[in-house]
Amino acid sequence: MNIEKKAAPATVLFDFGGVLADEGFQQGMMAIGRGQGLDPELFFRTADRLIYETGYLAGRASEEAYWQALREQTGIRGSDNEFRAELLTRFVMRPAMFVHVDRLRAVGSTVALLSDQTNWLDELDRTNGIFQHFDAVFNSFSIHRSKRDPAVFPEVCAALTTAPDRTLFIDDNAGHISRAAQQGLKTILFTTVAEFDEQLRAFFPRR
């Protein structure tokens, strides 16, 4: 019996926080909440909501405006630099994931970063050399569209001249994964590095 061989994805899109690095935004915001005597989970949910509502995530508002909105809604005290440091130090890179990125590029795949991040991603790149591992970088702060908008997925595919069904998207957010799948992309919901290694082999068995 002949078994049909499926073509490996031509393009692979990686999320950043929670996949290539620890999720510094959530961890950092919860630390800020605890330090201010607030419920850390509730504070994180407020911070996460405001990063969208203020327009900061999509590059339509400044970082200063975001922190001020968070102060007004929660009563936190401190400087922007203090708050930013709580986040950035928690985006700890996962070297094993960058090995995957480099290997995929080595076998001829186009590999891009698709991240809901702000200007913080540029700061992290200057410190960690993130962008050099990718053929392209799509950051919500720069492209003015987040992964909450399903249209971002076909737009990124078009920019990379790849079909959605030839594109693999990796993210730790189930909502983003669902929206990408609805647009025709292949997906992996990231949980751990070890599980990801096995899941990736289903698409690239000889990598």
C-alpha positions in Angstrom: 0.0 0.0 0.0 1.3 3.4 -0.9 1.3 6.0 1.9 1.0 9.6 0.7 3.9 11.7 2.0 2.9 15.2 3.1 5.0 18.1 2.1 6.8 19.8 5.0 5.7 23.3 5.7 7.6 25.9 3.6 7.4 28.5 6.3 7.5 28.3 10.1 6.2 31.2 12.4 7.4 31.3 16.0 5.8 33.2 18.8 8.3 34.8 21.2 7.1 35.1 24.9 6.2 31.6 26.2 7.8 29.8 23.3 11.3 31.1 22.5 11.6 32.7 26.0 9.9 32.5 29.3 6.6 34.5 29.4 8.1 37.6 31.0 5.1 39.8 30.6 2.8 37.6 32.7 5.6 36.8 35.3 6.7 40.4 35.5 3.2 41.8 35.9 2.4 39.3 38.6 5.6 40.2 40.4 4.6 43.9 40.2 1.2 43.1 41.6 2.6 41.2 44.5 5.1 43.9 45.3 2.3 46.5 45.4 0.2 44.4 47.7 -2.4 43.5 45.0 -3.9 40.2 43.9 -1.2 39.2 41.3 -3.7 37.3 39.0 -6.2 40.2 39.0 -3.4 42.7 38.4 -2.1 40.7 35.5 -5.5 40.5 33.9 -5.9 44.3 34.2 -2.4 44.9 32.7 -3.1 42.5 29.8 -6.5 44.1 29.1 -5.0 47.6 29.1 -2.1 46.8 26.8 -4.8 46.1 24.1 -7.2 48.8 25.1 -4.7 51.6 25.2 -3.3 50.7 21.8 0.2 50.2 23.1 0.5 46.7 21.8 -0.3 47.8 18.3 2.1 50.8 18.4 -0.7 53.3 18.6 0.1 54.6 22.1 3.4 55.2 24.0 4.8 53.1 26.8 4.4 56.1 29.1 0.7 56.3 28.3 0.3 52.6 29.1 2.0 52.7 32.5 0.0 55.8 33.4 -3.3 54.0 32.5 -2.2 51.1 34.6 -1.4 53.4 37.5 -4.8 55.1 37.2 -6.7 51.8 37.2 -4.7 50.0 39.9 -3.0 52.6 42.1 0.5 51.2 41.6 3.4 53.4 42.4 6.8 53.4 40.8 8.7 54.6 37.7 8.3 53.3 34.2 11.9 52.0 34.2 11.3 50.0 37.4 8.2 48.4 36.0 9.9 47.7 32.6 12.9 46.0 34.4 10.5 43.7 36.2 9.3 42.4 32.8 12.4 42.4 30.7 14.5 40.4 33.2 11.9 37.6 33.2 12.1 37.0 29.4 14.7 34.3 29.8 15.8 32.9 26.5 15.3 29.1 25.8 18.5 28.1 23.9 17.0 24.7 22.8 14.2 26.6 20.9 16.7 28.7 19.0 18.5 25.5 18.0 15.2 24.4 16.4 14.9 27.8 14.6 18.4 27.5 13.2 18.0 23.9 12.1 14.8 24.7 10.2 16.5 27.5 8.4 19.4 25.2 7.6 17.1 22.7 5.8 15.6 25.5 3.7 12.5 26.6 5.6 11.6 30.3 5.8 11.5 31.0 9.5 9.9 34.2 10.9 9.0 35.6 14.3 5.3 36.6 14.8 4.9 38.2 18.2 2.4 40.3 20.1 5.1 42.5 21.7 5.9 46.2 22.1 9.1 48.2 21.8 10.4 45.8 24.6 11.1 43.2 21.9 13.6 45.5 20.3 15.3 46.0 23.6 15.5 42.3 24.2 16.9 41.8 20.7 19.7 44.3 21.4 20.6 42.3 24.5 20.1 38.8 23.2 20.5 38.9 19.4 17.1 37.4 18.7 16.3 38.8 15.2 19.5 37.4 13.6 18.0 33.9 13.8 15.0 34.8 11.6 14.3 35.6 8.0 11.7 38.1 9.0 10.2 39.7 12.2 6.6 40.6 12.6 6.0 42.5 15.8 2.5 43.8 16.6 4.0 47.1 17.8 5.5 47.6 14.3 2.8 46.1 12.0 0.0 47.7 14.1 -2.0 44.5 14.3 -2.1 41.8 16.9 -2.8 38.1 16.8 -6.2 38.8 18.2 -7.1 39.9 14.7 -7.4 36.8 12.4 -6.5 38.9 9.4 -2.9 39.1 10.6 -2.2 35.5 9.6 -3.0 35.6 5.9 -1.3 39.0 5.8 1.9 37.6 7.2 1.7 34.7 4.8 1.3 37.0 1.9 4.3 39.1 3.0 6.4 35.9 3.1 4.9 34.7 -0.3 3.8 31.5 1.3 0.3 29.8 1.3 -1.4 29.4 4.7 -1.6 25.6 4.2 2.2 25.5 3.7 2.8 27.5 6.9 3.3 26.2 10.4 2.5 28.5 13.4 3.8 27.8 16.9 2.3 29.6 19.9 1.5 29.0 23.6 -1.8 30.9 23.4 -4.7 28.6 22.5 -6.7 31.6 21.2 -4.0 32.6 18.7 -3.6 28.9 17.7 -7.4 28.7 17.0 -7.5 31.8 14.9 -4.5 30.7 12.9 -6.0 27.3 12.2 -9.2 28.9 11.1 -7.2 30.8 8.5 -5.7 27.6 7.2 -2.4 27.4 8.9 -0.9 24.3 10.4 -0.4 24.8 14.1 1.4 23.5 17.2 0.2 24.6 20.7 3.4 24.9 22.6 3.5 23.5 26.1 7.1 22.3 26.9 10.3 22.2 24.9 10.3 18.3 25.1 6.8 18.0 23.8 7.5 20.5 21.1 10.4 18.4 19.8 8.1 15.5 19.3 5.3 17.6 17.7 7.8 19.2 15.3 9.0 15.8 14.1 5.5 15.1 12.7 6.1 17.9 10.2 9.8 17.5 9.7 10.6 13.8 10.4 14.1 14.0 8.8 15.2 17.3 10.1 
